[in-house]
């Protein structure tokens, strides 16, 4: 029973370490969470993430449509008009 407990304990420790829950216990120099970022850094990373997402979608064949002053990424005009209608409905 002692070996089984130690294996379960080690597995749980490995899972926590992979989860990143121990980052504060190990200095945290490798993992920087949202709490550690300044608002300027967070906005910069958010903009960079959005830019990379847009580039990926454009690479996959999406097109950028400008309908009623709203820019939408969609496969075709009909899909873009439907997305704009949903956005305006939710406002």
Secondary structure, 3 states (H helix, E strand, C coil): CHHHHHHHHHHHHHHHHHHCCCCCCCCCCCCCCHHHCCHHHHHHHHHHHHHHHHHHHHHCCCEEEEECCEEEEECCHHHHHHHHHHHHHHC
